[in-house]
Each structure stands twice: as C-alpha cells, then as structure tokens.
Amino acid sequence: MMTIEDKTQYETALKKLEKLMIEADDSIENNTENNTISSLAEAIDVYEYKNGMKMEEPSTLDYIKYKMSNNNITIKELSQLIGISPSRMGDFLNGKKKLTINIAVGIHNHLGISYDTIMSLANK
C-alpha cells in the first residue's frame, strides 16, 4: 500500500488523484487505473485521519454546481431554462435565497438531480 509521509507528498497525491479522476471515463474499466485511484484515495484517507484533517461533506448546493459544471451549463443558461433571473439563480446557488418549487423542478428536469436530494435544501 502507498503511504504519504508529509504535506508535500499529500498535496502531490491530491493533484495526481484529481488528474486521474478527470481523465478516467465513467466506466473505469482499466484495472491498473482503477487500482491506482483506489490506492491514492486510501493513502490520502489514512494521511488525513492520522493528521486530524476533516473534510466537510459536500453540500447539495455544491452538488448542483458540480452537475452544472459537468454539463457545461452556466448560471445564466440554467436560469433561462428554469425561467428565473440569473441574479435569482446566483443568489440561490450562493445560499442567499431559499429553494422554490420552480427552482427544484427546473434543477431536477435540467440537471437530473433527484427530488430527494434537492429537497434536502428545504430542510436546512
């Protein structure tokens, strides 16, 4: 198993893992690539645990932004698809405005995010 001994190795491992994840296709059929990703992720987890590093769970808003990025959809484009102003969409994505039914339905329809995931925002 790979081990990470210091912060420099840790940062290098994070960059390498990110690069591999970006380059990997969704099926990750390449066993060597899959094993490398798994080994790096495990080594990073061990280093973070040993050094008291706690990563925050990604929020639903982070997930929405991630899906927008993956689908190359801008705030302006998503707001047009949903039928709201870009400033309203930006305020929602920055946590300044609350979720509305219109936004929830639009996000579900255009980003494919489940209603359960979207509605978790309403409970916060």
N, C-alpha and C positions, 0 to 999 in steps of 0.2 A: 504494500500500500504506500502511496505517496504521502510524504509528510511535509508540512510547512513549518519552518522554524522561526521566521521573523516577519516583520511587517513588509519588507521588500518582496519576499517570496509570496506573501499573501496577496499583495497588490498585483504581482505578476500573474498569479494563478487566477485572480478575478478577471483580469483582462483576457487571459487565454480562454477561460470558460465562456466569457461573453462572446468572443470571436467564434468559438466553436458552435455556440448555440445559434448565432446569426447565420453561420454557413450551413448548419445542418438542415436537411429538409425535414418535413414533419414526420416522415416515417422512420427516420434514423435507422435504416436497415444495415448500415455499415457497423459491424460489431466492434471493430477497432475504435471507430469514432465514438460509439456509444459507451464503450469501456473507458475511454479517456474522459469523456464528460462525467461519467459516474465517479471515477477516481478523483477527479478535480473537485467535484461538488462535495464528496465525502471529506477530502482533506481540508477544504475550506470550512466545512461544518465543524470539524474537530478543532481547528485552529480558533475559530470564533468561540466555541464552547470553552476551550482552555483559557482564553483571554477575556472572558466575560463580556463578549460582544453580543449584543442582542439586536437582531434585525426586526424592524417593525413589519407587521403583516401588511401587505398591500391593501389599500382601501378599495372600495367599489369604484370610487372616482378615479383612482389610479388604473383600475382595470378598464374602465371606459376609455380613458386617454390612451392606454395601450392598444385597445382594439381600434381606435381611430387611427393611431399611428400605423398599425399593421395593415389597415385598409386604405392608407393614404387619403384619409378624409380630414379636412381642416374643420376648425370650429365654424367658419363661415359656411362651408358646404353642408355640414350636419345641421346647422341651424336652418338653412334653406330647405333641406329635406323634411325637417320637422315642422317648419312653419313658424319659427320664432326668430327674434333678432339675434345677431351674433353676440351682442353685448349681454343679452339674457343668457345665452348658452355659455359664454365665458364666465359669467357670474356663477352659474350653476356648477360648472366644472372646477371653479376655484372655491366652492363651498360657501359662497356668499348668498346664494338663493336656494330655496328648498325645491325638492323634486315635485313636479306636477305630473298629472296623468298624461298630458300631451307629450312631455319630455320622456316619460317612461315608455310609452307606446312607440315613440319615434326611435329611441335607443334600441328597443327590442327589435323593431322592424328593420332598421338600417345597419345595426351592428351585430345582431344575432345573439344578444345577451339575454339570458333568461329573466323572466319577470321576478322570480325569487331573488336573484342577485341584485337586480335594480331596486326592488322594494326594500332591500336591507338598508338603503339610504333613507327611506322614510322613517325608519325606526331609530334614527340617530339624532 
